Structure formats: C-alpha cells, structure tokens
Amino acid sequence: MSRTRTPVVTGWFAGEGDDFRLLGTRCSVCASVFFPREDAACRNPGCSGGELIEVSLSRRGRVWSYTDSRYRPPSPYVSDRELKWQPYALIAVELAAERLVVLGQTVPGVTVADLAVGMEVEVVPGVLNEDAETTWTTWHWRPTGVTA
C-alpha cells in the first residue's frame, strides 16, 4: 500500500525536484513579499494596501543564522510520539531578492557542524514524517553542491 503525500501546510510550497518552490505573496502597491503567504491584506504598515499576488520565492539563499534543534516542536509539526526524538539543524535563510528570512530544517544528514553564516543553500522538497498511511511533506534547505 502506498502512502498519501500530504503537505504539512497547504499552499506554502509546490512542485517537485528542480521545480520545487516556496510560495509567498507580493503586494501590487509596495512590492513587499510575505512568507508564509498572506491572503488578507498587505502587512507593510507604510502601505495603503494592494492586491496580493502569489509568487514563487527564490530557490537559493544564504544562511543568516542556524541552531541545533534538540526538542520535539509543537503542532503543526507531525511526529510519532512513540519514537525517540532525533535532533536536526534549523536554519534561517536570507532570500536577498525578496528581502526576507525563511526558517526551515536542513536536509537529513546536514548538521550545524556543516553550516556557516553566509553559506549558499537551496530549497528542496522534504519529508517531515511518515506513518502507515501518510507521507507528510515539507521543505528542507540543502547546502549547494551537496546531493541527497
């Protein structure tokens, strides 16, 4: 039996492989970009408010900061409570074109020892968790030049 692939958060990312992208919104008046996406109104306090248009965010950015996550995060993170918790590296990635910072996990196997501020990374599809019926999908950041 195959598992159903289900995004952890619907509408935050789309595509597969080289077409994988994080999805945000851009204000038609002030050009501010938002992630997570905003559907109601522009959050820029200096903007009179414009139409919010869905945009694909840059696939590459630079490590702005990082840490070792040694605790089980709260919902909407999905994990099997019966299994021992496995730490992972969490990084903040600056997307220069959008002028914003996006948080996310690194790909499995990349630890804080492998990271440095300013290092180039790219967004790739990832798996957050799996159970008997569902593969919960998300995004991961991978240092450029690293495969897997």
Secondary structure, 3 states (H helix, E strand, C coil): CCCEEEECCCCCEECCHHHCEEEEEEECCCCCEECCCCCCCCCCCCCCCCCEEEEECCCEEEEEEEEEECCCCCCCCCCCCCCCCCCEEEEEEEECCCCEEEEEEECCCCCHHHCCCCCEEEEEEEEEEECCCEEEEEEEEEECCCCC
